[in-house]
Amino acid sequence: MDWATHEPEFRFDIRAEREEYERLFQHPARALQDRLARCGGGDRTRRPAMPEWKKLYLKQAEQERLLHQARVLAWGKEKRYYYAHKIT
């Protein structure tokens, strides 16, 4: 195939592309999103305020979970200690 004279089966229309982008940028949801970002209320990644008792509860639950995981991982060592002197 001679690529110098090759005509693609579809042609890229820059005007249609621009119209599509202008339509998307004028969409009501996009306008609302921009307005929220300008007003400072558009950060949806920030977590809502949490009461102090809930923070303490979550911290304690995390500590208990870590302690449980440490015990599970150390059980092999404990088993060797418990059964080291046992006569079979």
Phi and psi in degrees as a GROMACS rama.xvg file:
@    title "Ramachandran Plot"
@    xaxis  label "Phi"
@    yaxis  label "Psi"
@TYPE xy
-91.4591  107.664  ASP-2
-72.5375  -17.6688  TRP-3
-68.5005  -31.1406  ALA-4
-110.586  10.9395  THR-5
-71.941  131.705  HIS-6
-107.889  123.615  GLU-7
-65.4861  156.931  PRO-8
-71.5818  -26.8301  GLU-9
-128.341  146.133  PHE-10
-105.778  142.932  ARG-11
-79.9287  123.477  PHE-12
-106.367  106.898  ASP-13
-66.8951  -31.9283  ILE-14
-67.4113  -42.1433  ARG-15
-65.1162  -38.3357  ALA-16
-62.7155  -44.5849  GLU-17
-64.5945  -41.3997  ARG-18
-61.3922  -40.3092  GLU-19
-63.7716  -44.0029  GLU-20
-66.8157  -39.2338  TYR-21
-63.9637  -38.4999  GLU-22
-63.7971  -41.7879  ARG-23
-67.1662  -39.3893  LEU-24
-71.7758  -21.8147  PHE-25
-91.6486  0.643756  GLN-26
-62.0705  140.065  HIS-27
-57.4998  -36.4376  PRO-28
-66.2258  -38.8191  ALA-29
-67.7035  -41.2077  ARG-30
-63.134  -40.892  ALA-31
-65.1518  -40.758  LEU-32
-63.0969  -42.5264  GLN-33
-64.6635  -41.1586  ASP-34
-65.2132  -40.8569  ARG-35
-64.0235  -39.4033  LEU-36
-65.2527  -38.0789  ALA-37
-69.3475  -33.6281  ARG-38
-80.8125  -11.2091  CYS-39
91.0043  6.81152  GLY-40
-107.07  15.0629  GLY-41
-98.2318  5.576  GLY-42
-83.4808  99.0302  ASP-43
-88.9874  -1.81501  ARG-44
-87.1958  -17.4453  THR-45
-76.2214  134.872  ARG-46
-79.8393  147.344  ARG-47
-68.7182  161.252  PRO-48
-62.2125  140.71  ALA-49
-119.728  136.616  MET-50
-63.8612  155.629  PRO-51
-62.0333  -39.6504  GLU-52
-63.4233  -32.9622  TRP-53
-72.481  -37.4089  LYS-54
-61.3227  -44.3008  LYS-55
-64.0652  -41.4484  LEU-56
-61.6639  -46.3059  TYR-57
-64.7386  -37.6034  LEU-58
-65.191  -43.7753  LYS-59
-64.9847  -41.0475  GLN-60
-62.9243  -39.4897  ALA-61
-64.5852  -41.8385  GLU-62
-63.2919  -43.0653  GLN-63
-64.0851  -38.2517  GLU-64
-64.4893  -42.8529  ARG-65
-64.7729  -40.8385  LEU-66
-62.9077  -41.9094  LEU-67
-62.6372  -43.982  HIS-68
-63.0714  -40.4041  GLN-69
-63.5921  -39.7922  ALA-70
-66.5457  -41.3695  ARG-71
-63.4713  -42.576  VAL-72
-69.973  -30.0626  LEU-73
-87.3266  -1.74637  ALA-74
-62.7676  -31.4889  TRP-75
-62.017  -41.7934  GLY-76
-67.9936  -41.9293  LYS-77
-63.0555  -39.0901  GLU-78
-61.8209  -43.1218  LYS-79
-61.6587  -39.0615  ARG-80
-68.3522  -44.8274  TYR-81
-66.0335  -39.5627  TYR-82
-100.308  8.87891  TYR-83
-69.6617  -37.5388  ALA-84
-97.9757  1.4895  HIS-85
-78.3562  131.142  LYS-86
-89.4207  125.587  ILE-87
